[in-house]
Amino acid sequence: MVSSPTSGQSRDSLTYRRDIDGLRAIAILPVVFYHTGMSGFQGGFVGVDVFFVISGYLMALRIIGGIDQGDFSLWRFYESRIRRIFPALFAMIAASAVMAWLFFMPVEFEYFARSVKAAALFVSNIQLNRESGYFDISAQLKPLLHTWSLAIEEQFYIVFPLLLLLLSRISREWIKPALILLFVGSLAASIWAVEHRPVEAFYLAPYRAWELLLGALLALGVVPRPKQQFVGEILAAVGLILIGFAVFVYDDGTLFPGLAALVPCIGAALIIQGRASRGPAGLFLTSSPLVFIGLISYSLYLWHWPIIVFTRYLNGHELTFIQNGLLVAISFIVAVFSWHFIERPFRGHAGPVPRKPVFAAATAVIVAVVAFGNYIITEVGLPSRLTPVAQKIYNATYDESRFSSPECMQDTSGKGPSLSDVQSGNLCHLGIPRADSVNFLVWGDSHSGSMAPAIDLAATKAGASGILAARASCPPLPDVELKDEKDTLRCVDYNAAVRDLIVSKRIPLVFMIAYWPKYVLRSELPNQGLYFDPKIRPQLDDESAPIATALDQTLADLKRHGTQVVLVMDVPEMGHYMPEALAKAATRGTSTDIAPSWAYTSERQAASRDMLSEYAAKYGAITVDALQGICDNGRCDSMRNGLPLYRDSDHITATTARSLSYLYTPVFKTLAGALGIPID
């Protein structure tokens, strides 16, 4: 992003336009303000789309101009890209790597290493698309997250010059129709994907190419330029209004890119076509402050996000308005330094390094950065960087049983036991494996997978045989209406298959386990993870009606078929990612007593516990209170015996789960006769 030339310093440069540098400033400022969370700039992310249009315009002018003059060189073009992109980019990556090495926990550092590799190879957008899963690390911990836009640009510029060269050799007349066709196709794909594949629509080049192609079509003269200066001034003013509308009206809930991205992109196109230099819009765009911000916009884009990420990370909570303002100021200072001492010396073919060494150095840097990333990944984030105590605490991150893995639990993408496995009962066993009979079934979401070791141990001691049917983010309720319609549709077939399995196999006992507070209140804890703050009250509005209705129907159905149900009340939520938070506390010598207060937990759990108790009484279900295994005497524990009880913010470790097996032993003893297992 922001990777187009900003002045006429190289022999390939075009006539310099101050208004385009002003437009760059209009693009970068909302991005920076959006990332710092400044009020009013909730749609600031559209600045990236403005940059795409600018880049497409300037690069197409350069390529077409060279082709028309008969002296276009791919080597020269890619050399200019390397000189423009590489120095500041890899300086930023190096600085981020030092900070990540010093402060990141191993899993955070491992994710960082993956992003380093992706950034060096200009495939960050593809990597981010892959990392959008259920247990993915937060975007707030990805200092190189913003390189996705650079990746899209560079992927585009690998293909675009080759396409123009090919078309020009076949027939110069083919270029415009071909690019118009590609523009329409990419835009149509984006409009479709934003509804059906929103993550791909945001990150992948085929769904973003139309924005760069819009700029290219302007460069090719597909849209006539205004002949009168005042018309150009009007176009520029309208363009500013359109961009402003998107910046101040759009938010994270806007379906994007798709049709919504047309507004800022058309705004950018109108400003480019307007060529305004007089009138209010022209004077604004060509003003010295705005032009200077445009000149440093590439460096500002590169440096502002890692500065924000590492500051927030070290601070441990969301920043105040004043602190965010200071971050903006620091970002500008660093950007000016980067522009003056890193960007400018390497620009242009008259730079201090000839072409061949430029390509050799670029290759060497990429290889070195990829090797660094591979090393960190191979060493699993280098836990040896931590103190021995912190290492021991942090290892709880990996303390999970097979029941939480794709071997036994289906994740949100469908990886794990298939629908046919559920229908046939080909699922992971708990307790004593028996091919001929199953005494019980554990049914639920990812919390059932994390609790399964407790039931497994209790069942083994009792001589019972069971199976696990778990899918992440799917409560064990057929026909339930969840907050997100896509989640509802995703869970329907799975839960219907589990219900049919219970009935067809006449399974006498079912444990129903889920993240009940999340479904009843339709929310997780505010700022759950790195920036969790127990001073911020959680969502407490009881929205349990859809869950209660589904629970009522499910319990009635299972009772009618002779199945005994055990409703497991959920463990308390911790808010923090516990191994990371506790390891940091141990490293810094601060308190490890970081679990939310009893008042906080009891308020958060009240609605779901009341619901489970009510329907357990109505249908004769047994309740198991897992919360009491974590909380006692008006407080909840975050650690025991020097180890975290949780492997993240709401999933207990396998060790913790096994320590809770005593909660389930009475169930098997009480129902031993009905289950056909020996009675002690």
N, C-alpha and C positions, 0 to 999 in steps of 0.2 A: 504494500500500500504506500501511498505518498512517494512512489519510487520514480516519478517522472523527473526530467531535468528541470531545474528551477531557474536557470539563467542561461545566457548565451555563451557559455564558457568553452564548450567543445566545438570542434569543426562541424559536428552534426547538428548543433543546436539551431533552433528556428528563431524567428523574430521574437524577441522577448516581450511578453505581455504581463504588465503589472497586475492587471485585473485577475489573471489566473492565479498568481501568487496570493492575491487577496481572497480568491475563492478557496484556495488551500487552507487559508486561515479560518474561513467560515466552516470548513470541514473539520479541522483538527480541534478547534476549541470545544465544540459540543462533545466530541469524543472524550477529551480529557475531563470535562466537567461531569459527563455521565459516569465515567469510571470512578471519579472521586465521590459520587453520590450527591452532587450539588442539586438542590431543589430547583425544579423547573426544567431540567435538562434530561428528563426521563427518556426522551427519544434521541439522545445524542449519538447513539450508535449508527444513525444514518449517515454520519460523516464519512464512514468507510465507503459507502455507496457513491458519495460525491467524488471521493478520490478515484474510484474505479472509472468513472466517466472521464475525469481529467486525464488519467493515465492512458485510457484507450484513445482519446483524442490526440494527445501529444505523440504517443508512440506510432500511431497510424500516420500522422503527418510526416514523421521522420522516415518511416519505412517506405511509404508511397513516394515521398520526395526523392529518396535515393533510387528507387526503382525507375521513376520517370526520367531521372538524370543519367541512369545507366551505371551508377557507381555504388549501388547498395551492396554492402558486404555483411553476411551473417556474422563473420568473425568480429568485424568492427562493432556490430550491434551488440553482440553478447559481451564483448570487452567493455563497452560503455555501461552495460547493465552491472557487470561485476564491479567496475570502479564506483558506480553509483550506490550499489546495494551493500556490498560485502564489508567494507571497513567499519562502518558504524554498526551494522548488524552483528558482526562477530565480536566487536568490542563490547556490545551490550550482552551478548551471550556469555563472554568470558567473565564479565563483572557479576552477572547473575549466578554463574557457576561457583564463584568464590563465596558469595553469600549463601547459596544453597548448601555448599559443603560445610560451612561453619554452623548453620542454624537448623537445617531441615532434618526431621526425623527420617529414618531409613525408607519407609514406604513413600514419603513425600519426595525424598531424594531420588528414589527409583523412578517415580513418575516424571520428575524433572529430567532425568537422564533420557527417558523416552522422548520427551519434548525437545531436548537438545538435538538428538539425532534427527527428528522430524524437521526442525527448523533449519538445520544445516543442509538437509536434502530437499528443502522446500516442499514438504508434504505435511506440514502442520495441520492443514485443514482435514486431511484424510485421517490423521492420527486422532484428532479431536472428535471426528465423527465416530470413530471406533470406540472412544473412551466415554461415550455418553450412557454407560450402563448403570445398573442399580447401585453398585458399590464403588462407582467411580469417585476418585478424589475430587474435592470441590474445585470449581473454577477459580475460587479465591486463592488457591495454593498453586497456581500455574503461572509463573512469571513470564513464560513465553507464549501464553495463550493468544496474544494479539498477533503473533506471526502467521496466523491462519490467512490473513488477507494478503500478506506478502507471497505466501505459497500460491494462492489463486492467481495473482498477477504473473508470477514467474512461470507457472504452468501454462497460462495463456500465451505468454511470449515465447515459449518454446514452439508452440504450434502456429501461432498467428503469422509470423514472418514467413514461415515455410509455405503456409497456405497462400499468402499474397504473392509470393514468388511463383508458385505453381500456376495460380490463376492468371498472373500477368503473362506468363509464357504461353499459356493456351490462348487467351484473349483478354486484353485489358477491359473489354466490355463486360466480362463475366464477374468482375470483382464486386461491383455494387449489388447486383441481384443475389450473388452468393452470400454476401454478408447480411443482406436484408433477410434472406431465408434463415440463416443461422440465428440472427437476432430474434426473429419471430419464434423459431423453434425453442430457443433457450428460455425466452420469456414465458412461452406456453408451458414448458416443463416446470419452470419455477412456480407458476400459478397452481399447477396440479400438485407439485411436491409439497408446497407449504401446507396443504391440507392433509396429504397422505404420508409424507416422509419429511416432517419439518426439520429434523436435525440435518439430514442430507441436503435439504433445500438451502439451509443456512451456510453450510460449510463446503459443499462440493462445487467445483468449477463449472460443470455443465449448467448448473442452475443459477450461476452468477455471471456467466460469460456475456449475457445480453447487456449488462451494465457497461462493460468495457467496449462491447460492440457498438453501443449507442454513441460513445465518444468517437469510435472509429468512423461511423457513418457521418458524423458531423465533419470530420477531417476530409472525407471523400466528397463533401458537398451534396450529399443526398438531400439535405434540408438547405434551401437557399438562404444566404445571408441577407439581413435587412439592408436596403440601400440608403435609407435615411438614418442619420445618427440618433434622432429622437426615438425612432422605433427600437433601435438597439438599447437605448436607455430604459424604455418601457419593458423590454424583454428581460433585461437584467434585474429590474425592480421586481417583476413578477417571479423571476427565478429565486430571488432572495426570500420572497414571501412564501413560496412553496417549501423551500428548505427549512425556513423558520417554523412553518406549520408542522412539518414532520418532527423537528427537534422538540417542540414544546407540547405537541398533542400526542404523539406516539408514546408507547411505553412498552415494558417487557411483555405485556399481554397482546400486543399487536401481532397479527399473523404476518410474518416477515421472512424472506423478502416478498416474492409474489407481487401482486398488484400494488401493495402498499409501498414497495420500493420505487415504483414509477414516480411518485411525488417528488422525493428529493433528487432523483436522477434527471427528471425533466427539468427541475429547477436548475441543476448544474448545467444541463444542456442549453437552457435559455441564456444563462449568464455567459457561457462560452460563445454562443452565437451572437449575443448582444454586443460584445466588444466595447462595453461601456467605459468611457473615460471622463465624461462630463455628467452633469446632473447629479442628483443625490446618490443614486446607486453607483454610478461610475466613480464619483469622488470618494465614496465610502470604500469601494473595492480597491482603489488604487492609493489609498492613504498609506503613509509610511509605516505606521504601527502594524497594520494588517499585512502589508507586503513583507515586512520583516518576519512576522510570525509564519507567513507562507514559506519563506526561505528556509526556516529552521523546522518546518513541519515534519519532515521525515525523521529527524533526530528526536523531535518532541514526541512523535508517535512511538518510536522505539523505546525511549527511556522512561516515559511517564508510568507505564503499566508495571514494570518490575519495581520501580520506586514505591508505588502504591502497595503492591503485594507484600514486599518485604517489610515495609513500615507497619502495615496492619498486622502482619504475622508476629513481629516482635512486640507490638503493642498489646496483642491478645484480645482486642475488642474493636468494634466499629469506632471510627475516628469522629471527633467533633468537627463542627463547621470550620473553626479556626485552624485545627490541625489539617484538614483537607485543603484549606487555603494555602497553608505553608507547603504542602506537598506540590501544589500547582506551581508555586514560586520556585521550589527546588527543581522541579521538572524543567522549568524554563531555563534555569541557570545551567543545568547539566546539558540541555539541548543546545544552548548557545556554544558551550565548550565543545560539544561533539561536532557541531556544524563547522566551527572554525578550525579545529585542530585535527579532526578525523575525516569529515566528509570532504571539505574543500581541497585539501592537498592531493587527493587521489582522483579528482574529477578531471575529465577531458583527456584527450590523447597526448597532450603535451605534459602530462604528469611525470613525476620523477621515475616511474617504473615502466619500461617498454612492454609491448604486448605479450611476448612469450613468457617472460617472468610473471606477468599478471595472471595468465592462465595456470601456470605452474603453481604459483602461490595460492590461488583460489582452490585448486585441487588438493594441495597439501593441507590447507586449513579445513576443508570439508572432511578429509580422511582423518585428521587429528581429532576433530570434534566428534565424529561418529565413533572413533575408537574410544574416546573418553566416555561417551554415553554407553557403549557396550560394556566397558569395564565396570561402571557403576551398576548396571543392570545385572551383570554376572555376579557381582558381589552383593546383590540384594540390598542396594542402598547403603552399603558400608556401615553396618551397625557397630563396627569396631571404633568408629569415631566417638561413640558414646562412652560414658563412664560405665564401669561394671554394674553398678546399681541401676542406672538408667537402662542399660541393655536388658537386664533381667526383667524390669518392668515392661519395657517395650515389646519383648517377645510375646506378651499376651496378645498382640495383634494377630499372631499366627496360631493362637490356641483355639482352633475350631475342629470339630469332628467331621467325619465323612458325611454326616447327615446334612451339613450345610454346604456341601460341595455339589457340583453338577452330577456327580455319581448318584446322588439321592434326591436332590431338590432341583426343581425346574426354576430357572431364573426368569426375569421379566422378558427376556428375548426369546424364551422357549427352549433354551439349552438345558438338557437334563432329561429325566424320564419322560418319554413321549406319552401322548394321549392313549395310544394303543397299549403302552406299558401299564398305565393306570387301569384301563378297561380289563386287562387280563390279570391284574394284581401282581405284575412283575416289578415289584418295588423293593426298596431296601428293607431288610429285616431288622427288627428290634427284639431284644430278649433272646429266647432259645429258637434258633431257626428250625422250622418244621415245614416241609413241603406239603404235608397232608392237611394241616389245619392252621387257621389264624385266629388267635383269641381276641386281638384288639387292633385298632388302627389309630395312628396319630395323624390328624388332619389340620392343616393350617398354612400360614405364610412362612416367611423366613424365621420368625420367632419360634415356630414349631421345630424348625431344623436346629436352632441353637439350644432349645430345651430338650431335644430328643435324647441326648446322652443320659439325662436324669431318668427318663422313663425306661430307656434301654437297660440301665443298671438295675432299677427296681424290678423290671420284668424278668431279667436274668435270674435274680435271686428268688423270684416267685415261681420260676419255671414256665412263664407265659411266653407266647410267640406272637409278634405283631409286625406290622408294616407301616411305613411312613409315606404319606401323600402330601407333599408340600410344594407350593409354588409361591415365589416371592411376590409380595404386595397383593396377595389374594386371600382375604379372610375366608374361613371354611363355611361359606354361605352361598348355596346356589341361588341364582336370580337376584343377587344383591345389587343395589344401585350405589356405586361408589362415586366419589366426588368428580373424578375424571371419567368421562364416558368411554374413553379408550381403555381404561383399566377395567371398567365394567365388562366390556366386550371381550377383553383378553382373558378374564377369569371365568366366564360363563361355561364354556365347554369343559374346562378342566374340572371345575367343581361339580358339574353335572355328572361327569364320568366317575368322580370319587363317590358321589351319592349312590350312583347305580352299582358301583362295586360293593359298597357296604350292604346294600339290599340283596344283590344277587348272591353274595358269598355268606349272607346271614351273619355278618360280623357282630358279635354280641356287645362289644365295648368300643367306644370311640372317644378319644381325647381331642377336644377342639381348642386349639391354641392360636392366638393371633395378637397383633399389635393393636389391641382393642381401643386404647385412647385415641390413637391416630384416626381410626375409622369413625368412632363415635363423635369426635370433635372436628373431624375432617381437616386435621392439620398436625404437623410435627411441632416440636418446640421451636420458638422463634430463634433465629440465628444458630440453629443446631450445628455444632461442630466447632471450628476454631474460634468463632466470635460469640459463642453462647454466653449470655449474661443472665443469671437467675434473678436479677433485679427487674428484668422485663417480664411482666406477667404473661403466662401462656394463654392461648385461646381456651376459653372456658364455656363458650356458648354450646349448649347441648343440641347437637344436630343428629341425634341417634335414631331418629324415626326410620330411615331406610334400613339401618343395621338391625334395629329392634324388630321390624317387620319380618326381615329375612331370617333372623334368629328364631323368632316365634314359629315361623313356617317350618324351618329345618328341624327344630326340636320336636314339633308335633309329628312330622313325617317319620323321623327316626324312632320315636316312641311307638308309633303305629306299627312299625316293623319289628318291634321287640329289641331295639338296640339301646343299651344304657349309655348315656352321654356323661362325660366329665368335662366341665367348663373350667379352663385354667385361666385365672386372673393374671394379668400381665405383670412382668417385673417392672420396676420403676425406670423411667427414662433418665439418663444421666446428662443429656445436653452436650457435654464435652465428648470428644473422641478420647476415651479414657487412657489407653496406653500412651498416646502421644502427649496428652496433657499432663499425665502423672510423671512420665519420663522427663518432660521439661521442668516440672516442679522439682523433681529430685536433682536435676542438673543445676538448677538455679538456687537450690536450697530453700524454696518456698513451701508452703503447706500443701500436703497431698490430700487434705480433707476437702475435696472439691465437689462432692455430690450435692445436688440441690437439697434444700432444707425439707424437713418433713411436711411443713405447711404447704410448700410448693408442690411436692409430690402428691400429697393427699388431695389437694384441690384438682390437680390435673387428672388423677385417677378416679375421682368420685363418680362421674357420670357413667363410665364404663363398668365400674364395679357394681353400681346400683342396678344397671341393666342386667348384668350376668346373674346377680343374686335373684332378681325378680323372676327371670325366666327359668332359672334352676328350680326355684320353689314351685313354679307353675307346672313343670313337667317332670319333677322328681329327678333332675340331674344332680350329679355330685359336683361340688366346687372344690378346686385346689387353689389355694392362695399363694402364688409364687412370690408375691411381694414380701410376705413375711420372712422369706428366706434371705432377703437383702436388707430389710429394714427392721429395726427393733428399738424399743424404748424411745420412740419419737425421733429417730434419725436413720438415715440410710447410709450404707457403707460404700465407699469407692474402692477400697482395698482390704484384703485380708491376708495375713501372713506375708506381707510385703509384695503381693501380686494384685493387679487389677481384677475386678470381678467381671469387667466387660471388655470385649475386643473392639468395640467402637462406642457409639453413643447409646445404643439400645439393645444390642445383641450380647448376651452373656457368653463368657468363654466356655469351652468344653469342660475345663476344670471346675468352674463355678457350677455348671449344670450337674456334673456328677455329684457335687456336694449337696445338691438339692434332691437327690433320689429319695431321701426319707419322706418327702412330701407325697410321693406316689405309692410308697409301700403299703399304706393302709387301704388304698383303692384295690390293689390286687388281693389283699387279705380278705377284705369285705366281700369281694365278688368271686373268690376262688371257686366256690361251688358252681356258680353260673358259668364260669369260664372253663370249667373242667380241668383245673390245675390242682396240684396237691395243696392241702391246707396244713400249715405248720402246727 
